[in-house]
Amino acid sequence: MAEDGERVIPERRRFERRGFLSVVRIGEDVSLEPKVAAKILNISQGGMYLEADEALDMGRKLFVSLLDPEGLISDVYFGEIRWQKELNDPYSARFGYGIEFIRHTPC
């Protein structure tokens, strides 16, 4: 326990996370058709944390396409939703997701 009586939860991440902010599209493929809009808040070698307003199923495999300032795809990750949580913050999206990478395809 911490000195103030709060329980300390050990860090379980395999890779160090770094802050990262990018608008992305999430979908079953990498086309530019309308997809779920989301934003990445941090990323590591093994995965990323992103937020979106749409509810997505745990275990869903999806493409996460990073967009450049012109709205073109600059990087593509393929991963699986490993965890999700509903966010109760009026300044964020409705849901937060932990995505574990399966594959990364630089463009």
Contacts in CASP RR format, 6 or more apart in sequence:
PFRMAT RR
TARGET T0000
AUTHOR 0000-0000-0000
METHOD contacts of the structure
MODEL  1
MAEDGERVIPERRRFERRGFLSVVRIGEDVSLEPKVAAKILNISQGGMYL
EADEALDMGRKLFVSLLDPEGLISDVYFGEIRWQKELNDPYSARFGYGIE
FIRHTPC
1 7 0 8 1.000
1 8 0 8 1.000
2 8 0 8 1.000
13 44 0 8 1.000
14 46 0 8 1.000
15 44 0 8 1.000
15 45 0 8 1.000
15 46 0 8 1.000
15 47 0 8 1.000
16 44 0 8 1.000
17 42 0 8 1.000
17 43 0 8 1.000
17 44 0 8 1.000
17 49 0 8 1.000
18 42 0 8 1.000
18 43 0 8 1.000
18 44 0 8 1.000
19 41 0 8 1.000
19 42 0 8 1.000
19 43 0 8 1.000
20 40 0 8 1.000
20 41 0 8 1.000
20 42 0 8 1.000
20 43 0 8 1.000
20 48 0 8 1.000
21 39 0 8 1.000
21 40 0 8 1.000
21 41 0 8 1.000
22 39 0 8 1.000
22 40 0 8 1.000
22 66 0 8 1.000
22 67 0 8 1.000
23 37 0 8 1.000
23 38 0 8 1.000
23 39 0 8 1.000
23 66 0 8 1.000
23 67 0 8 1.000
24 37 0 8 1.000
24 38 0 8 1.000
24 39 0 8 1.000
24 40 0 8 1.000
24 50 0 8 1.000
24 64 0 8 1.000
24 65 0 8 1.000
24 66 0 8 1.000
24 67 0 8 1.000
25 32 0 8 1.000
25 35 0 8 1.000
25 36 0 8 1.000
25 37 0 8 1.000
25 38 0 8 1.000
25 64 0 8 1.000
25 65 0 8 1.000
25 67 0 8 1.000
25 73 0 8 1.000
26 35 0 8 1.000
26 36 0 8 1.000
26 37 0 8 1.000
26 38 0 8 1.000
26 50 0 8 1.000
26 52 0 8 1.000
26 56 0 8 1.000
26 62 0 8 1.000
26 63 0 8 1.000
26 64 0 8 1.000
26 65 0 8 1.000
27 35 0 8 1.000
27 36 0 8 1.000
27 62 0 8 1.000
27 63 0 8 1.000
27 64 0 8 1.000
27 65 0 8 1.000
28 62 0 8 1.000
28 63 0 8 1.000
29 63 0 8 1.000
30 63 0 8 1.000
30 65 0 8 1.000
30 73 0 8 1.000
30 76 0 8 1.000
32 73 0 8 1.000
35 65 0 8 1.000
36 52 0 8 1.000
36 54 0 8 1.000
36 56 0 8 1.000
37 52 0 8 1.000
37 53 0 8 1.000
38 50 0 8 1.000
38 51 0 8 1.000
38 52 0 8 1.000
38 64 0 8 1.000
38 93 0 8 1.000
38 97 0 8 1.000
39 50 0 8 1.000
39 51 0 8 1.000
39 52 0 8 1.000
39 93 0 8 1.000
40 48 0 8 1.000
40 49 0 8 1.000
40 50 0 8 1.000
40 64 0 8 1.000
40 66 0 8 1.000
41 49 0 8 1.000
41 50 0 8 1.000
41 51 0 8 1.000
42 48 0 8 1.000
42 49 0 8 1.000
43 49 0 8 1.000
45 101 0 8 1.000
46 100 0 8 1.000
46 101 0 8 1.000
47 77 0 8 1.000
47 79 0 8 1.000
47 98 0 8 1.000
47 99 0 8 1.000
47 100 0 8 1.000
47 101 0 8 1.000
48 64 0 8 1.000
48 77 0 8 1.000
48 98 0 8 1.000
48 99 0 8 1.000
48 101 0 8 1.000
49 96 0 8 1.000
49 97 0 8 1.000
49 98 0 8 1.000
49 99 0 8 1.000
50 64 0 8 1.000
50 96 0 8 1.000
50 97 0 8 1.000
50 98 0 8 1.000
50 99 0 8 1.000
51 87 0 8 1.000
51 92 0 8 1.000
51 93 0 8 1.000
51 95 0 8 1.000
51 96 0 8 1.000
51 97 0 8 1.000
52 93 0 8 1.000
52 94 0 8 1.000
52 95 0 8 1.000
52 96 0 8 1.000
52 97 0 8 1.000
53 93 0 8 1.000
53 94 0 8 1.000
53 95 0 8 1.000
54 94 0 8 1.000
54 95 0 8 1.000
55 94 0 8 1.000
55 95 0 8 1.000
56 62 0 8 1.000
56 81 0 8 1.000
56 84 0 8 1.000
56 95 0 8 1.000
56 97 0 8 1.000
57 81 0 8 1.000
58 81 0 8 1.000
58 82 0 8 1.000
58 83 0 8 1.000
58 84 0 8 1.000
59 80 0 8 1.000
59 81 0 8 1.000
59 82 0 8 1.000
60 80 0 8 1.000
60 81 0 8 1.000
61 78 0 8 1.000
61 79 0 8 1.000
61 80 0 8 1.000
61 102 0 8 1.000
62 78 0 8 1.000
62 79 0 8 1.000
62 80 0 8 1.000
62 81 0 8 1.000
62 99 0 8 1.000
63 76 0 8 1.000
63 77 0 8 1.000
63 78 0 8 1.000
63 79 0 8 1.000
64 76 0 8 1.000
64 77 0 8 1.000
64 78 0 8 1.000
64 79 0 8 1.000
64 99 0 8 1.000
65 73 0 8 1.000
65 75 0 8 1.000
65 76 0 8 1.000
65 77 0 8 1.000
66 73 0 8 1.000
66 74 0 8 1.000
66 75 0 8 1.000
66 76 0 8 1.000
66 77 0 8 1.000
67 73 0 8 1.000
67 74 0 8 1.000
68 74 0 8 1.000
73 107 0 8 1.000
74 107 0 8 1.000
75 104 0 8 1.000
75 105 0 8 1.000
75 106 0 8 1.000
75 107 0 8 1.000
76 104 0 8 1.000
76 105 0 8 1.000
76 106 0 8 1.000
76 107 0 8 1.000
77 99 0 8 1.000
77 101 0 8 1.000
77 103 0 8 1.000
77 104 0 8 1.000
77 105 0 8 1.000
78 101 0 8 1.000
78 102 0 8 1.000
78 103 0 8 1.000
78 104 0 8 1.000
78 105 0 8 1.000
79 99 0 8 1.000
79 100 0 8 1.000
79 101 0 8 1.000
79 102 0 8 1.000
79 103 0 8 1.000
80 99 0 8 1.000
80 100 0 8 1.000
80 102 0 8 1.000
81 97 0 8 1.000
81 98 0 8 1.000
81 99 0 8 1.000
82 98 0 8 1.000
82 99 0 8 1.000
82 100 0 8 1.000
83 97 0 8 1.000
83 98 0 8 1.000
84 95 0 8 1.000
84 96 0 8 1.000
84 97 0 8 1.000
84 98 0 8 1.000
85 95 0 8 1.000
85 96 0 8 1.000
86 94 0 8 1.000
86 95 0 8 1.000
86 96 0 8 1.000
87 93 0 8 1.000
87 94 0 8 1.000
87 95 0 8 1.000
87 96 0 8 1.000
END
